Amino acid sequence: MQAVELKLKQASAVLGMPTKELQNLVQFGVVKPRRRRGLYFFDTLCLYQAQVAGHLKLALGTPADRLAEFVEAFSEFLKRGENEVPDVLVFRSSSKYWTQSVEVRLPFKELRENLEARLQRVDLYRDLPRGRKRPNWKEEFLATLKEASQDIGDVPPQDVQRAVREYRTSKKEKPEITVVAEAAQI
């Protein structure tokens, strides 16, 4: 696990989650980052918790208190210290009112690899102050774009625009929901 300490905007960029959604998870007590001088700082454990909470919220649409219980159970699982990374996390929820338990599966190994890959690029997500832009911010922005274009190579601007358009439309698409029958394990 890579040791990091990110502010809210940086953490939301690394997670690929809107800042407001991450802020809501913090305000409702689902994710509990460390707080210093009025700022929240997210370590790797908090990033994992926020990632799992985001996926559970997207899949289930559960209320914040129930989501907090799922994340707390996940946190306890991580604290037990099992070094092996599971391929799939299975959340089971039972109630005294139901005889059948509800089961949610998350591809944790993929989520963890994705998060660790994004953490490698954490320097790209600088935390800028609110308010007025810094002097020469346009020049810095253009220099960063030129540097990025050199890394990409010879790509025509039309291809870049098409890729951006495709990415934006893919974010608006509704998720594909499938139901798969699985044999009961005895």
N, C-alpha and C positions, 0 to 999 in steps of 0.2 A: 504494500500500500504506500503510495506516494504521499508524503507529508506536505499539505498545502494549507493556506489560510487565505480565503478569498472573501471579499465583500459581496454584498447582495447582488449588484449588477454583474460582477465577474462570475459569481456562482450561477446566475441565471443564464449567462452566455455559455458557460461550460456545459450546463445541463441541456441547453437548447429549449429552455422553458421561458415563457414571458416573465418579466420581472414582477409584475403584479401578482401572478399566480404563485410564485415563490414567496412573495411577501405575505400573501394570504395564508399559505401553509405555516409560516412562522407565527403570524398573529393568532391563528386558531390553535396553536400549540401542537401541531402535527410534527413539525421539525423544530428542534430546539438548539439553534446554534449558540455559540458563546457570544456574550455581549460585552463590549468594552467601550466606554465613553459614548454611549448612544448608538454605536454601530454594531451590526451583527457580523461575525466572522465564521465562515463555514470551513470546517475541516473535512477530510475525506469521508469520515463516517457520516457527517451531516449531508454530504453530497449524495452518498448512497441512499440515505433515508429519503431525501427529497426526490431522488430519481424513482425509487420504489413507490413513494406516495403519489407522484405524478402519474405513473402508469396505473396504479390501482384506482385513482380518481377518474382517470380517463376510461378505464374499463368498467368500473362499477358505478361511478357517480355517487359514492357513499357520502354521508354527512361527515363533517370534520371530526366529530368525536369518535365515530367508528373508524375513520381513517387513521386517527391518532392511535387507536388500539392496535391496528394492523402494523403501523410503523413501530410502535413500542415492542411488539412481538418480534419484528424483524431485527430491531436493535438488540434485544436479548439474545437472539440467535447469533448475531455477529459477536457479541461479547463472550459467548461460550468458548470462543477461541478455536473453532474448527478451522484448521489451516487450508483444507482442501476446498476449492471453489466449486460449489454445486452447479450443475448444468441448469437445473430448473429448481426454482423455489415454489413450494406448494403451501398456500395459505388455506387453512381449514377453519371455518367459523361455525360454531354450533350455538344453539340457543335452547333455553328450557322450553320454548314454545314449539320448536320443530324437532322432529325425530331424525331428519336427514341433515347432515352438515353440508355447508356450501364450500366448494373448493375452487380456488383460483390459482392458476399456474403462471409463473413469470419466468421467462428465459434469462435467468440471472447472469449466467456466464457471458452472454452476448451484451447485456446491459453493462456489466463491469468492464468488459473489453472496450466498449464504446466510450465509456466515461474515462477510462485511463488513456485512450487515444486522444480524447479532447483535452485532457489535462496536460498532455505534452505541448499543446499550443496555448497554454494559459497566458503566455506573455502577450498574445495578440489582444487579449481582453483587458486592456488597461482601464483602471478606474479613474474616470475624469471627474473633476468637480462640477457641481451643478452651476447653472447661471451662464454668464457670458463665456464665449469661446476665448481660448487663449490667442494671443497674437501669433500670427503665422500658422494658424491651424490648417489653412487650405494647402499651404506648401508642404506641411508634414503629411497631410492626407494624400496629396499627389505623389510624394516621394514613396510612401508606403505602397500605393497602387503600382508605381513603376517597379518597385522591388518584387511585388507579388507577380507582376506580369513577366518578369525575367524568370521567375521560378516556373511559371506555367509554360513558357516557350512561345513559339509562333502560333498564336491562336487568334483568328480574326475576331474583331469586335462583335460581329453578328453571332458567332458561336457563344460568346460570353453572354450576350443579351438573351439568346435562346435558353441557355442553361439557367440563368436567373429567372426567366419567365416560367420554365418548367418546375423549378424548385418552389416558386411561389404558388403555382397552381397545385402542386402535390401537397403543400401544407393545408390547402383548403379542402382537399378530398376527404370524404368520410372514410373511416376505417372499414376494412373488409371483415365481417364477422362470420365465422364458420363454427359449426358444431360437429364434433367428431365423437363417434362412439368408441369407448375403450372398455376392454374386458376387465371385470372386477378381479382384483388380486386377493387370493385367499391366503 
